[in-house]
Amino acid sequence: MSKENANQDIELETYLVSDIQRKLRCSKNKAYEIVKRGYSERLFSVIKIGNEYRIARKSFDYWFANQHRLDYK
């Protein structure tokens, strides 16, 4: 598998913070807050690469689907 194909596979399997922002229809700051909380509390799978976050799609979608009420203001 070429490096380019591997990068494309990773992109298909992960969200960026901007994807979370669009999915939740929230501000960029709120999306970062949710992702950082998910990372620190291990609510869903997050990989931190430098200052960037990659969020596992299946893990986030499962967590999100099981939220009865988000506690974010």
SULDAVEN-V258663 format. One record per residue. N is the residue number from 1. RES is the residue in one letter. NEAR is the number of other C-alpha atoms within 12 Angstrom. D_LAST is the distance of its C-alpha to the last C-alpha in Angstrom with 1 decimal. Layout:
n=N res=RES near=NEAR d_last=D_LAST
n=N res=RES near=NEAR d_last=D_LAST
This chain:
n=1 res=M near=8 d_last=43.9
n=2 res=S near=8 d_last=43.5
n=3 res=K near=9 d_last=40.7
n=4 res=E near=10 d_last=39.5
n=5 res=N near=11 d_last=39.3
n=6 res=A near=12 d_last=37.5
n=7 res=N near=13 d_last=34.8
n=8 res=Q near=13 d_last=34.5
n=9 res=D near=16 d_last=34.1
n=10 res=I near=18 d_last=31.3
n=11 res=E near=18 d_last=29.5
n=12 res=L near=17 d_last=29.9
n=13 res=E near=20 d_last=28.6
n=14 res=T near=27 d_last=25.5
n=15 res=Y near=30 d_last=22.4
n=16 res=L near=29 d_last=21.6
n=17 res=V near=34 d_last=18.1
n=18 res=S near=24 d_last=18.9
n=19 res=D near=26 d_last=19.6
n=20 res=I near=31 d_last=16.2
n=21 res=Q near=20 d_last=14.7
n=22 res=R near=15 d_last=17.1
n=23 res=K near=18 d_last=16.7
n=24 res=L near=22 d_last=12.9
n=25 res=R near=14 d_last=13.2
n=26 res=C near=19 d_last=10.6
n=27 res=S near=19 d_last=11.5
n=28 res=K near=19 d_last=13.9
n=29 res=N near=16 d_last=12.0
n=30 res=K near=21 d_last=9.0
n=31 res=A near=27 d_last=12.0
n=32 res=Y near=27 d_last=13.7
n=33 res=E near=22 d_last=11.0
n=34 res=I near=33 d_last=11.1
n=35 res=V near=36 d_last=14.9
n=36 res=K near=26 d_last=15.5
n=37 res=R near=19 d_last=13.9
n=38 res=G near=27 d_last=16.0
n=39 res=Y near=23 d_last=18.9
n=40 res=S near=16 d_last=18.8
n=41 res=E near=13 d_last=18.2
n=42 res=R near=18 d_last=20.4
n=43 res=L near=22 d_last=18.2
n=44 res=F near=28 d_last=20.0
n=45 res=S near=27 d_last=22.8
n=46 res=V near=30 d_last=22.1
n=47 res=I near=25 d_last=25.0
n=48 res=K near=19 d_last=24.7
n=49 res=I near=10 d_last=27.6
n=50 res=G near=7 d_last=27.8
n=51 res=N near=11 d_last=24.6
n=52 res=E near=17 d_last=23.8
n=53 res=Y near=28 d_last=22.1
n=54 res=R near=31 d_last=23.5
n=55 res=I near=37 d_last=21.7
n=56 res=A near=32 d_last=24.1
n=57 res=R near=27 d_last=23.6
n=58 res=K near=17 d_last=24.9
n=59 res=S near=23 d_last=22.9
n=60 res=F near=31 d_last=19.5
n=61 res=D near=22 d_last=20.5
n=62 res=Y near=15 d_last=21.6
n=63 res=W near=22 d_last=18.4
n=64 res=F near=22 d_last=16.3
n=65 res=A near=15 d_last=18.8
n=66 res=N near=13 d_last=18.6
n=67 res=Q near=13 d_last=14.9
n=68 res=H near=8 d_last=15.0
n=69 res=R near=10 d_last=11.3
n=70 res=L near=12 d_last=8.5
n=71 res=D near=10 d_last=6.6
n=72 res=Y near=14 d_last=3.8
n=73 res=K near=10 d_last=0.0
